[in-house]
Amino acid sequence: MSRPFPPQRSSSPGSQMRVNGKIRAREVRVIGIDHKQLGVFPLNDALTLARQHGVDLVEISPNAVPPVCRLIEIGKFRYELAKKEKESKKHQHASTVKEVQLSPRIDQHDLSIKLQHAINFLCDDMKVKVALKFRGREMAHTEIGFEVVNKFLAEIAPYGHPDFQPKLAGKTINLMITPLPRNKRAKNPRGEEEGVEAAPEEKSPEQKPAPHAPHAHAPHKPKVQVSEKPSTGGLSNPFSNLEI
């Protein structure tokens, strides 16, 4: 059966707070505009005090005995709650976890690619779970797997630190890496490489003004016509011979 009165969900902070005439308590403890306690007042006296100051009577602690109310504009109060909630989210760490899988026989090139992926995740404030799996007879030489994991940790040290030492659970070495704070974390080398590649592209437009004077170098036109490069098409002949 459907509920006759579905529960209301607050879409904004402070939307379910009782204000002014919606307060049900007979007596309330009032906090003034200057954040100082004014004492316990009957509800009617507290409402009259709020009208005198041109503000609202907002119930901020309904479970207290007596309930605590504050003299403040309801719009300003909701803005303060939203601002506090936004600031608290800034200090929360990202709960996203990315996994990187390794193997005892991993190649150096593959290891560098896995390392770059992990660095990108850490620079995006994500945790990285490292899992090195043994297969078959590889379990006879688990020290090789620990060497790979320790090498991985040494390379990634400027970007993150392990939450615990590498542990062997069954046939897998597990490890969790947490990103360092941004002020202590090294810059992503991938971003630096992109910046280096962008430098020559900025120089190329400076060399473009040279072709703006084609009329002054009219004698060079026949040279361009001479270099029709029909001979380049001849380079395809060896390939055709190979097909034969």
C-alpha positions as CSV (number, residue, x, y, z in Angstrom):
1,M,0.0,0.0,0.0
2,S,1.2,3.5,-0.8
3,R,1.8,5.8,2.1
4,P,-0.7,8.6,2.5
5,F,1.9,11.1,3.6
6,P,5.3,10.3,2.1
7,P,8.3,11.6,4.0
8,Q,9.6,15.0,3.0
9,R,13.2,15.3,2.0
10,S,15.0,18.5,2.5
11,S,16.4,19.9,-0.8
12,S,18.3,22.7,0.9
13,P,20.0,23.1,4.3
14,G,17.6,24.4,7.0
15,S,14.5,23.7,4.9
16,Q,12.9,21.6,7.8
17,M,13.7,24.0,10.6
18,R,10.8,25.6,12.5
19,V,10.5,29.3,12.1
20,N,8.3,31.8,14.0
21,G,4.8,30.5,14.4
22,K,5.8,26.9,13.5
23,I,7.7,26.5,16.8
24,R,5.6,24.3,19.1
25,A,7.5,24.7,22.4
26,R,5.9,26.8,25.2
27,E,9.3,28.2,26.3
28,V,12.5,28.6,24.4
29,R,16.1,29.6,25.1
30,V,16.9,32.6,23.0
31,I,20.2,33.5,21.4
32,G,20.5,37.1,20.4
33,I,21.7,38.7,17.2
34,D,25.2,39.1,18.8
35,H,25.4,35.3,19.5
36,K,24.8,35.9,23.2
37,Q,22.2,34.0,25.3
38,L,19.3,36.2,26.4
39,G,17.7,33.6,28.6
40,V,14.5,31.5,28.6
41,F,11.4,33.3,27.4
42,P,7.8,32.2,26.7
43,L,7.3,31.6,23.0
44,N,5.1,34.7,22.6
45,D,7.7,36.9,24.3
46,A,10.4,35.5,22.1
47,L,8.3,36.1,18.9
48,T,7.7,39.7,20.1
49,L,11.5,40.1,20.6
50,A,12.2,38.9,17.1
51,R,9.6,41.3,15.6
52,Q,11.2,44.2,17.5
53,H,14.6,43.5,15.9
54,G,13.1,42.8,12.5
55,V,14.4,39.3,12.3
56,D,13.0,35.7,12.5
57,L,12.9,33.3,15.4
58,V,14.6,30.2,14.2
59,E,14.7,26.9,16.2
60,I,18.3,25.6,15.9
61,S,18.2,22.9,18.6
62,P,14.7,21.3,18.9
63,N,15.8,18.4,21.1
64,A,17.2,20.6,23.8
65,V,15.2,21.3,27.0
66,P,13.9,24.0,26.4
67,P,14.5,24.2,22.7
68,V,17.2,26.7,21.6
69,C,16.1,29.5,19.1
70,R,18.1,32.2,17.5
71,L,17.2,35.7,16.4
72,I,18.3,35.8,12.7
73,E,16.9,36.2,9.3
74,I,15.9,32.8,7.9
75,G,17.5,33.5,4.5
76,K,20.8,34.5,6.1
77,F,20.7,31.5,8.4
78,R,20.2,29.1,5.4
79,Y,23.1,30.8,3.6
80,E,25.4,30.2,6.6
81,L,24.4,26.6,6.7
82,A,25.1,26.1,3.0
83,K,28.5,27.8,3.3
84,K,29.5,25.6,6.2
85,E,28.4,22.5,4.3
86,K,30.4,23.6,1.2
87,E,33.6,24.2,3.2
88,S,33.3,20.9,5.0
89,K,33.2,19.1,1.6
90,K,36.4,20.7,0.6
91,H,38.3,19.0,3.4
92,Q,36.8,15.6,2.6
93,H,39.2,13.2,0.8
94,A,38.0,11.7,-2.4
95,S,36.7,8.2,-1.9
96,T,37.4,7.1,-5.5
97,V,39.8,4.1,-5.7
98,K,41.6,3.1,-8.9
99,E,43.3,-0.3,-9.3
100,V,46.6,-1.0,-11.0
101,Q,47.5,-4.7,-11.6
102,L,51.1,-5.9,-11.8
103,S,52.8,-9.2,-12.4
104,P,56.2,-10.6,-11.3
105,R,57.3,-10.9,-15.0
106,I,56.1,-7.4,-16.0
107,D,58.3,-5.7,-18.6
108,Q,60.0,-2.4,-17.9
109,H,58.0,-0.6,-20.5
110,D,54.7,-2.0,-19.2
111,L,55.8,-1.1,-15.7
112,S,56.4,2.5,-16.7
113,I,52.9,2.7,-18.3
114,K,51.3,1.4,-15.1
115,L,53.3,3.9,-13.1
116,Q,52.2,6.8,-15.3
117,H,48.5,5.7,-14.9
118,A,49.0,5.6,-11.1
119,I,50.6,9.1,-11.1
120,N,47.7,10.5,-13.1
121,F,45.2,9.0,-10.5
122,L,47.1,10.4,-7.6
123,C,47.4,13.8,-9.1
124,D,43.6,13.7,-9.5
125,D,43.3,13.1,-5.7
126,M,42.3,9.4,-6.2
127,K,43.6,6.5,-4.2
128,V,45.4,3.7,-6.0
129,K,45.1,0.0,-5.2
130,V,48.1,-2.0,-6.4
131,A,47.5,-5.8,-6.9
132,L,50.3,-8.1,-8.0
133,K,49.1,-11.6,-8.8
134,F,51.1,-14.8,-8.9
135,R,50.3,-17.6,-11.3
136,G,51.3,-21.2,-11.1
137,R,54.9,-21.8,-10.2
138,E,55.5,-18.0,-9.6
139,M,54.4,-18.6,-6.0
140,A,57.8,-20.3,-5.4
141,H,59.5,-17.0,-5.8
142,T,57.3,-14.4,-4.1
143,E,60.4,-12.3,-3.4
144,I,60.5,-11.3,-7.1
145,G,56.9,-9.9,-6.7
146,F,57.9,-7.9,-3.6
147,E,60.9,-6.5,-5.5
148,V,58.5,-5.3,-8.3
149,V,56.2,-3.7,-5.7
150,N,59.0,-2.0,-3.9
151,K,60.4,-0.6,-7.1
152,F,56.9,0.7,-7.9
153,L,56.7,2.4,-4.5
154,A,60.1,4.0,-4.9
155,E,59.1,5.5,-8.3
156,I,55.8,6.8,-7.0
157,A,57.0,8.2,-3.7
158,P,56.9,11.9,-4.8
159,Y,53.2,11.5,-5.5
160,G,51.8,9.2,-2.8
161,H,52.5,7.1,0.3
162,P,51.4,3.6,1.1
163,D,48.8,3.2,3.8
164,F,50.4,-0.1,4.9
165,Q,53.3,-2.3,3.9
166,P,52.8,-4.7,1.0
167,K,51.0,-7.8,2.2
168,L,50.7,-11.2,0.6
169,A,47.1,-12.5,0.8
170,G,46.7,-15.8,-1.0
171,K,48.3,-15.4,-4.4
172,T,48.1,-11.6,-4.5
173,I,50.2,-8.8,-3.0
174,N,47.9,-6.0,-2.0
175,L,48.8,-2.4,-1.4
176,M,46.9,0.9,-1.0
177,I,48.5,4.3,-2.0
178,T,47.1,7.6,-0.8
179,P,48.0,10.8,-2.6
180,L,50.2,13.3,-0.9
181,P,48.8,16.9,-0.1
182,R,49.0,19.2,-3.1
183,N,51.6,21.4,-1.5
184,K,53.9,18.4,-0.9
185,R,53.1,16.5,-4.1
186,A,55.4,16.7,-7.2
187,K,54.0,17.9,-10.5
188,N,52.6,15.5,-13.0
189,P,55.4,14.9,-15.5
190,R,52.9,14.3,-18.2
191,G,51.7,17.9,-17.9
192,E,55.3,19.1,-18.2
193,E,55.8,17.1,-21.3
194,E,52.7,18.6,-22.9
195,G,54.1,22.1,-22.1
196,V,57.4,21.3,-23.7
197,E,55.7,20.1,-26.9
198,A,53.6,23.3,-27.0
199,A,56.7,25.5,-27.3
200,P,57.7,24.7,-30.9
201,E,54.0,25.1,-31.9
202,E,54.2,28.7,-30.7
203,K,57.3,29.4,-32.7
204,S,55.8,28.1,-35.9
205,P,53.3,30.9,-36.4
206,E,56.2,33.4,-36.1
207,Q,57.8,31.9,-39.2
208,K,54.6,32.2,-41.2
209,P,55.1,35.9,-42.2
210,A,57.9,34.9,-44.6
211,P,55.5,33.5,-47.3
212,H,53.5,36.8,-47.2
213,A,55.7,38.2,-49.9
214,P,55.2,35.9,-52.8
215,H,55.4,38.7,-55.4
216,A,58.9,39.8,-54.2
217,H,60.1,36.2,-54.8
218,A,58.4,35.7,-58.1
219,P,61.5,34.0,-59.6
220,H,61.1,31.2,-57.1
221,K,57.8,30.1,-58.6
222,P,59.3,28.2,-61.5
223,K,61.4,26.3,-59.0
224,V,58.3,25.2,-57.3
225,Q,56.8,24.2,-60.6
226,V,60.0,22.3,-61.5
227,S,59.8,20.3,-58.3
228,E,56.5,18.7,-59.4
229,K,57.9,15.6,-57.7
230,P,56.6,13.1,-60.3
231,S,59.6,11.0,-59.4
232,T,58.1,10.4,-55.9
233,G,55.4,8.5,-57.7
234,G,58.2,6.3,-59.0
235,L,58.9,5.2,-55.4
236,S,55.7,3.2,-55.5
237,N,57.1,1.1,-58.4
238,P,59.3,-1.1,-56.1
239,F,56.2,-1.8,-54.0
240,S,54.4,-2.9,-57.2
241,N,57.3,-5.1,-58.1
242,L,57.1,-6.7,-54.7
243,E,53.5,-7.5,-55.3
244,I,54.4,-9.3,-58.5
